[in-house]
Amino acid sequence: MRSFLIFIILILVFTNLSAQIIPQGTYNISGGFVNHEIEFRSGKQFYYKYSSCTGGFEGKGHYTLTKRILELHFETDSTEKNENPPIYRPTPLTGDSAILSLNVLNSKDSSASSWIYVYVFDKDQKQIGSTQTILGRALIKVASTEFPIQITLNAIGFTDDYIHLKEPANYELIHPFQLDFMKTLGTGAVLKFKIDSIDEDALVIKPINEKEYRTWYRKE
């Protein structure tokens, strides 16, 4: 009988935890140049932000809380996506070399992206040219025999982007580049934390792959 009662109590405990809702409010932890923040909203919704001196991530979605595991499931709001698709307009060659007119735009507001490093590689990944954008533009000349080619766009502190051109031709290239300091975590991204305790004032949690728990205090 005693074993049966213990079994029932354990079931109630885990059932309660699985249905638990974290108190609404913003919990924060920071140190040095790094700051983490989670705002828990009604309906098991959240907003998450991680920032450092070199950039960060943010996003929103819904959370689940089961068996002492907190999962943040990110969801992209399509109405906030401003990025335009790249445009590559080829025209026939008039000589032995292709002229590539490159226009790099900030993917968020379509402004000119200057001082983007541009590297050109042949089919064997050998670098065959390099330049920089000025007022968002760069002009590149490539021998037709070098195709197919890869153009790598690089800016310090941001993720590289690529343009692949298979056929030799003159090209007008309009390419959006992600230059936001804060990058958005979208649909499919999941962050997992193991829970030690939850109350109105603090969360004691740790990323699922780390060893030590840390306290996230609730902001007033």
N, C-alpha and C positions, 0 to 999 in steps of 0.2 A: 504493500500500500504506500509506504514512504517513497519507494522508487517511482511509483506511478505519479505521486504528487510532484516530485522533483521534475519529472518529465514534462508534466503540464506547465509548471512554472517556466521552464526553459522555453517551451513553445510560445508562451505568452510574451516572454522577454524579447525573443527574436521577432515575433510578429509585430510587437510595438515598435521595435527599432526600424523594421522595414517600412512601417507606415509613418515614421517620424518625419516631421517637417522642421527644418532649421529655423530658428527665430528670424524674422525679417530684420534686415539691417546690414551694415557694411562692416566686414571683418578685415583687419589689415595686419601685415607683418612687414617690417623693413629693416634693412641693415646696410651700412655703407652707401653705395649708389644704387641699390636694388630695392624695389618696392613691389609687394604683392597685395592685391586687394580683391575681395569677392563681395559683391552686394547680393544678398539673398532677397528675392522679391516674392510677392504672392503667387500662388499657383505653381510653386516649385520652379519658378523662373530665377535666373541669375544674370549678373553682369560681372565679367572677370577682366582684370587688368594686371599685367606684369610690365614693369618698366625699369630700365637701367640707363646708364649714361650713353650706351651705344644703340639703344632702340628698345623695342618691346613688342608685346602681343596683347590684344584685347578681343573680346567677343562676348556673345550672350547666347542663351539657350535655356534648357531645362536641366534640372539635376535629379538624380536618384540616390536614395540612401538605403542600402540593404546590407545586413550582416557586417556592420561597422566599416563599410566601404562607401565613400562619397564619390560619385561620378558626375563630372560636368560634361554634358553633351551639347556641343556648340551647333548653332543653327544660323546660317547666313540669311540675312534679310535682303532679298533681291532688289528691293527698292533703294538700297544704299549702295548698290554696285554701279560705279560710274565709269569703269574701265571700258574703253573702246577697243574693238578687235584690231590687230595689225592689218595694214594694207600693203600689198606688194604688187606693183604695176610693171610688168615687163614690156619692153619694146625691142624690136629686132636690132641685132648688132650692126654697126656700120664699119667695123674694123676688126682687128685681132684682139681687142681688149674690151671688157665690159665696164661701163661707168655706172657706179652705184650711188644714187643720191639718197642719203639717209637723213630722215627727220625723226628725232627721238623726242617723245612727249611724256610729260608726267601723267601717269595713268589716272590720277584722281581728278585733275582739273585741266588736262590737255595743254598746260603751259610748256614752253621750250625747256628741255633738260640739257643744260650746258655742262661741260667738263665730265661727260661720260666717256670712259675709255673704250675704244673700239678695236678689237683684234680680229684678224681674218686668218682662217686656217684652211688648208687644202684637204683633200679626201684622206690623206695620211696623217692628219692632225699636226702638220707642220705649219708654223706661223709664217705667213707670207706678206703680212702688212699690219700696220697699226696706225691709229690716229685718235683725235679727241673731237667731241662735238663742241661747236661754238655757236651760241644762241640756238642750240638744239640741232644744228645741222652739221653734216660731214659729207665729204665727197671722196669716194674710194674708187681706185682703178685696179682691175684684176684681169690678168690674161685669161682668155677664153679657155685655154688648155688646163687651167687650174681647177675648173669646175668638176664635180660639185664642191661647194665651199660652206663653211660655217662661220658666221659672224658672232662673236661673243661681246656682249655689252656688260661693262663692269663699272661699278661706282663703289668706293670704299665704304664699308659698313652696310651694304645692301646685297641682296641675292643676285647673282649673275643671271642674265637672260640671253637667249640665243635666237639667231635667224639662220635657217637652212635654205640654201638655194641650190637646186639640182642642175638646172639648164643654164648655159651661158646666154646672157641677154643684158641689155641695159635695164636697170631697175630704178623705179621710184619707190622708196621704202618709207612707210610711216609706221613707227613702232612705239607703242606705249611701254613705259618702264616704271616699275614699282619703286617710288621714292618716298613713300610715307614713313615717317619715323616709327609710327606704330602700325604693325601689320595686324590684319584681322584674321582670327581663327574662325573658319567656316564649317559648314555641314560636314560631318564625318570625323571631326577632331574631338577627342575625348581626353580629359584629364582625370586621373584617379588618385584619391587620397585615402589613407587608412585613418580611422578615427579612434582617438583615445577618450575624448570627452567633448560634450557639447553643452553649453548653457547660454544664458542671455548675455553674458559678459565676454565670453571667449570660446574659441575653438582650439582644441589641441589635436592637431592632425599632422600627417607627413605624406609626401608623395609616395606612391605605392612601392617605388624602387629604392627608397632611402631608408636609413636605419633609425634616425632620431626624430622624435616628435618635436614640434615647435608650436608655440602658442600664438594664435592670431587673435588680437584684441578687437573688441567691438568699438567702432568710432561713435562718438556722441553726435 
